[in-house]
Amino acid sequence: MAQYLLPIAEKWYYSSVYSLRYGEQVVQRLVAAKNRPQAVLCANDWVAAGVLSEARRQSLSVPGELAIVGFDNSELSRTLGITTIYNPISSQARNSFRLMTPKLIGRNLELQPMTFRLVERETT
């Protein structure tokens, strides 16, 4: 955000928000605020589903008033039309094993490159 000279509003940074219900609670706080953000980047698709659900209950236009991006590209995001970040979990697991192999078998294995990408859907 600093690179693009965008304001950083730390009051909108939440940690330990990983469930659908917490996503709903975030939107309830947003609605009560005067200067709310125009977009929300969520820790996972479950949080994004909660944000989307509560935004609809609060009659917020998505993506008009609030854009929503999840993380993981789960089936839930596809079903609900949530824009998300593709997260190569299986590649991460393989690389984790490869990082442990020197201790396990005394041999280094090459790490696999990982590709993350934006999967655009209806919420942006």
C-alpha positions in Angstrom: 0.0 0.0 0.0 2.9 2.3 0.8 4.3 1.7 -2.7 1.1 3.0 -4.3 0.7 5.8 -1.7 -2.5 4.3 -0.4 -3.5 5.2 3.2 -2.9 2.4 5.7 -5.8 2.2 8.2 -4.5 -0.2 10.9 -7.9 -0.2 12.6 -9.1 -2.4 9.7 -6.4 -5.0 10.2 -7.8 -8.0 12.1 -5.8 -11.0 13.2 -7.1 -14.5 14.1 -10.1 -14.1 11.9 -10.5 -17.5 10.3 -14.2 -18.5 10.4 -17.4 -17.6 8.7 -18.8 -16.1 11.8 -15.8 -13.8 12.3 -16.2 -12.6 8.7 -19.8 -11.7 9.6 -18.6 -9.8 12.6 -16.1 -7.8 10.6 -18.8 -6.5 8.3 -20.9 -5.6 11.3 -18.0 -3.4 12.5 -17.5 -2.0 9.0 -21.2 -0.9 8.8 -21.0 0.9 12.1 -17.9 2.9 11.0 -17.9 6.2 9.2 -15.0 5.7 6.8 -15.1 2.0 5.9 -12.8 0.3 3.4 -13.9 -0.3 -0.1 -12.4 -3.8 -0.2 -11.6 -6.7 2.2 -8.9 -9.3 1.7 -9.7 -12.3 3.8 -7.5 -15.0 5.4 -9.4 -17.7 3.7 -12.6 -18.4 1.7 -14.6 -19.2 4.8 -14.1 -15.7 6.2 -14.9 -14.3 2.7 -18.2 -16.3 2.7 -19.1 -14.7 6.1 -18.2 -11.3 4.8 -20.3 -11.8 1.7 -23.2 -13.2 3.7 -23.3 -10.3 6.2 -22.8 -7.7 3.5 -25.9 -9.0 1.8 -27.8 -8.9 5.0 -26.7 -5.3 5.5 -27.8 -4.4 1.9 -24.2 -3.5 0.9 -23.6 -3.7 -2.8 -20.9 -6.3 -3.6 -18.6 -5.4 -5.3 -20.0 -1.9 -5.7 -19.7 -0.8 -2.1 -17.5 -3.6 -0.8 -15.2 -5.8 -2.9 -14.3 -9.2 -1.3 -11.3 -11.4 -1.9 -10.8 -14.8 -0.2 -7.8 -17.0 -0.1 -7.4 -20.7 -1.0 -9.7 -21.0 -4.1 -11.8 -23.6 -2.3 -15.0 -25.1 -3.7 -16.9 -22.7 -1.4 -15.5 -19.7 -3.3 -16.4 -21.1 -6.6 -20.0 -21.9 -5.4 -20.5 -18.4 -4.0 -18.7 -16.6 -6.8 -16.1 -15.2 -4.5 -12.9 -13.8 -6.0 -10.0 -15.6 -4.4 -6.3 -16.3 -4.4 -5.2 -19.7 -5.7 -3.0 -21.2 -3.0 -1.0 -24.3 -4.1 -1.4 -26.2 -0.8 -0.2 -29.6 -2.2 3.0 -27.9 -3.5 3.5 -26.3 -0.1 3.2 -29.7 1.6 5.7 -31.3 -0.8 8.1 -28.5 -0.2 7.7 -28.8 3.5 8.7 -32.5 3.2 11.6 -31.6 1.0 12.8 -29.1 3.6 12.7 -31.9 6.3 14.5 -34.5 4.2 18.0 -33.5 5.2 17.2 -34.3 8.8 15.2 -37.5 7.9 17.4 -39.1 5.2 20.5 -36.8 5.1 19.8 -35.6 1.5 18.7 -32.3 0.1 15.9 -32.2 -2.4 15.2 -29.3 -4.7 12.2 -27.2 -3.8 9.3 -27.0 -6.4 8.4 -23.5 -7.6 4.9 -22.4 -6.5 2.5 -20.2 -8.4 -0.2 -18.1 -6.7 -2.8 -16.4 -8.8 -5.9 -14.3 -8.6 -9.1 -16.1 -9.5 -11.6 -13.3 -10.4 -15.3 -13.9 -9.8 -18.3 -11.8 -8.9 -17.1 -10.2 -5.7 -14.6 -7.8 -7.3 
